[in-house]
């Protein structure tokens, strides 16, 4: 099971662990408590140690954007003696933090890392230099970094320095841990997760517009957990004007995502009072139809308006919007609504995962989750793959993908 789903199940079963406990501390304690198992073969040791590194990487996810959150452990005689994950951008990388904790015990050790060590000088020195200077004997990493400045360089430098390198260790696990980063590096577009909370008859609001609350607090907690693990969060102008959402993280521990408002004509710039989501640093995607005085008001408030090509209906074109966000770079995007925005992403086939909550109530003639979308027949309608179905409090959650892995395979 993907690490995200393992974490999701833990959140559903033990929500208190995501509110009062620091995930990094818990992951560090678990890693350092992981000792050699009698009779453990090399493959089992690889799995045990890389699982600890992956848990560390997941613990810091959301706090290091735009950098990936890497996990690393230093292993001496089967015992993990150093562990760490990437610090926020500008801080030490996972390898350096794990080596510092290990100290002299790093000499001759094996270091397990979820992503290929960096070999370039950025805000911090290359991790390859730190590994070589520490005298480690072996580096085992999960997935090669596809970035143009990386892509095998770290592995080559370590090998040239006499360090044994093993690539692809627990590859599926590490690729899943870094799926947002890998997707962006390969496609130049953010990884898109849709999130919807509906009634059983597919409504996101009553006919009056009331939508608070369709789902219960356990489902809303999962929604905040999703926010904490995405680089940015997108909503439409109608949602901002009607609901004035904060678009922050409250029900779990985590870092607030960057707000992205899709507002073709910059209607939100004329809102009085000023909306909470339009905080400094927020992005607003608009078309040429937006008046210049509204652009200036956004800029004066510290909000960044971004001009995007319009589609045939005069709305922000979703593929071009994702290209613009990808250039910033926004690594991952959680799309929360409303219905017209969700429908635009579905119509453009521009999403990778969908968290769909359904509450056991009926709203009848309310707002549909996908207004304006239609397909001529059942056979031509998109069929989704249900990756996970789970009860969350009194609601049902389905984690969906556009098609089954088998159907997507070449």
C-alpha positions, -999 to 999 in steps of 0.1 A, spaced: 0 0 0 13 35 -8 27 54 22 1 81 18 -27 55 23 -9 40 52 -7 74 68 -44 81 59 -55 49 77 -35 59 107 -51 93 107 -86 78 105 -79 53 133 -58 75 156 -65 112 148 -50 123 181 -16 113 168 -18 139 141 -28 167 164 -8 165 196 23 146 184 52 159 163 54 135 133 91 142 129 99 133 165 78 101 163 96 91 130 130 98 146 122 77 176 109 48 155 140 49 133 166 50 161 147 22 179 151 0 148 179 -24 156 193 -55 139 170 -85 138 185 -120 145 190 -138 112 180 -108 91 190 -112 55 203 -82 34 170 -78 16 150 -76 48 175 -51 62 171 -29 31 133 -30 36 135 -22 73 160 7 69 144 23 38 110 21 55 125 42 83 139 67 58 105 68 40 87 74 73 110 104 80 104 118 45 66 116 49 69 132 83 84 164 68 63 165 36 47 198 31 73 218 50 101 218 24 84 230 -8 96 236 -35 123 211 -25 114 174 -20 114 162 16 140 134 16 145 109 43 179 94 53 192 69 79 228 59 88 232 22 95 261 7 114 261 -31 121 224 -32 113 216 -5 138 203 29 128 226 54 144 216 86 126 183 98 110 169 129 95 147 145 69 152 176 48 148 209 66 128 237 51 143 253 20 177 268 28 183 244 57 203 212 59 194 182 37 184 148 51 218 132 46 236 160 64 213 159 94 215 121 96 254 122 94 256 148 121 235 127 145 256 96 137 289 114 142 320 92 141 297 61 137 291 72 101 326 60 91 322 27 72 284 28 75 256 24 50 234 53 44 198 47 31 183 77 13 149 79 -4 162 101 -33 195 103 -50 219 126 -31 223 160 -46 257 168 -62 253 205 -70 259 237 -50 226 253 -42 215 271 -10 235 243 7 267 224 -2 264 191 -21 253 161 0 277 140 -20 306 160 -5 292 154 31 288 116 25 324 113 11 339 134 39 321 113 65 338 82 52 306 61 46 312 28 29 279 25 10 250 46 -2 217 29 -10 191 52 -25 156 46 -38 149 67 -69 172 87 -92 166 124 -91 152 134 -126 161 171 -122 183 183 -151 211 193 -127 211 158 -110 200 127 -130 228 103 -120 255 128 -111 253 121 -74 257 84 -80 286 89 -103 305 112 -80 301 88 -50 313 59 -71 343 78 -83 352 85 -47 352 48 -38 318 47 -22 297 17 -31 264 28 -46 231 9 -49 203 25 -68 166 14 -69 165 1 -34 128 -2 -24 121 18 -56 82 16 -55 82 28 -19 105 57 -26 88 67 -59 55 68 -40 70 90 -13 83 115 -38 54 113 -64 46 150 -63 82 160 -69 88 133 -96 56 141 -114 65 178 -116 101 172 -127 89 149 -155 59 168 -167 67 204 -156 31 206 -141 20 202 -105 6 169 -93 -31 175 -90 -54 161 -63 -91 168 -64 -111 169 -32 -149 169 -30 -174 165 -2 -209 156 -14 -242 142 -4 -252 107 -17 -269 123 -47 -237 142 -56 -245 177 -43 -218 200 -28 -244 225 -15 -281 228 -8 -303 249 -32 -298 279 -9 -260 276 -13 -255 263 23 -227 237 25 -217 237 61 -212 210 70 -220 182 46 -194 159 61 -184 155 97 -153 166 115 -133 133 109 -137 139 71 -128 176 75 -97 165 94 -86 144 65 -92 174 43 -68 195 64 -42 167 63 -44 168 25 -39 206 27 -7 201 48 8 178 22 3 199 -9 23 228 -21 -8 249 -31 -45 248 -28 -69 261 -55 -105 273 -53 -127 294 -77 -137 330 -73 -173 321 -64 -161 300 -35 -139 329 -22 -167 354 -25 -194 332 -10 -176 313 17 -145 334 24 -124 303 32 -91 306 51 -75 278 31 -51 270 60 -43 240 81 -61 238 114 -73 203 124 -39 186 122 -3 198 125 12 211 93 22 240 70 -4 261 53 -5 256 15 -1 285 -9 -36 298 -20 -44 298 -57 -75 316 -67 -89 309 -102 -107 342 -111 -110 350 -148 -121 386 -143 -104 393 -109 -138 397 -93 -123 390 -59 -102 421 -61 -134 442 -57 -145 423 -26 -153 443 5 -142 432 31 -110 418 17 -111 380 16 -89 359 39 -75 337 11 -60 367 -6 -32 369 18 3 381 8 20 355 -15 -13 341 -28 -16 336 -66 -46 346 -86 -50 331 -121 -69 354 -145 -75 361 -182 -72 392 -204 -107 401 -194 -95 413 -160 -95 451 -156 -61 467 -149 -72 485 -118 -81 451 -102 -46 438 -111 -31 468 -94 -52 463 -63 -40 427 -61 -4 437 -64 -8 464 -37 -21 437 -14 10 415 -20 -10 390 -41 5 378 -74 -19 380 -104 -9 356 -132 -23 360 -167 -34 328 -183 -50 320 -217 -88 318 -217 -107 287 -229 -136 288 -253 -160 299 -225 -138 328 -215 -126 310 -183 -90 303 -172 -78 274 -194 -68 246 -170 -39 231 -191 -23 265 -195 -29 273 -158 -10 242 -148 19 251 -171 20 286 -155 20 271 -120 46 245 -129 70 272 -140 70 289 -105 75 259 -96 44 247 -78 50 209 -72 15 198 -61 -20 213 -62 -50 204 -41 -82 215 -59 -111 220 -34 -138 236 -55 -163 248 -62 -181 226 -87 -173 246 -118 -136 245 -110 -137 207 -103 -156 202 -135 -130 222 -155 -102 199 -142 -122 168 -150 -131 180 -185 -94 187 -191 -84 153 -177 -60 172 -156 -58 153 -124 -39 124 -108 -59 116 -77 -94 124 -62 -105 122 -26 -143 120 -27 -162 121 5 -199 112 6 -222 120 35 -253 99 42 -278 127 33 -298 138 3 -298 174 -9 -320 171 -40 -321 202 -61 -287 215 -49 -254 224 -65 -239 194 -84 -203 184 -80 -196 186 -117 -220 212 -133 -221 214 -170 -203 181 -177 -220 154 -198 -210 124 -219 -232 110 -247 -233 75 -234 -223 53 -205 -197 36 -227 -180 70 -234 -181 82 -198 -148 81 -179 -145 51 -156 -124 56 -125 -103 32 -105 -111 30 -67 -78 27 -50 -93 28 -15 -127 29 0 -130 36 37 -154 49 64 -143 82 79 -165 89 109 -201 88 96 -190 95 60 -176 74 31 -143 82 14 -131 69 -20 -96 76 -32 -98 76 -70 -75 76 -99 -84 83 -135 -80 47 -147 -67 15 -133 -29 9 -134 -35 -20 -158 -55 1 -182 -28 29 -181 1 5 -188 15 6 -224 
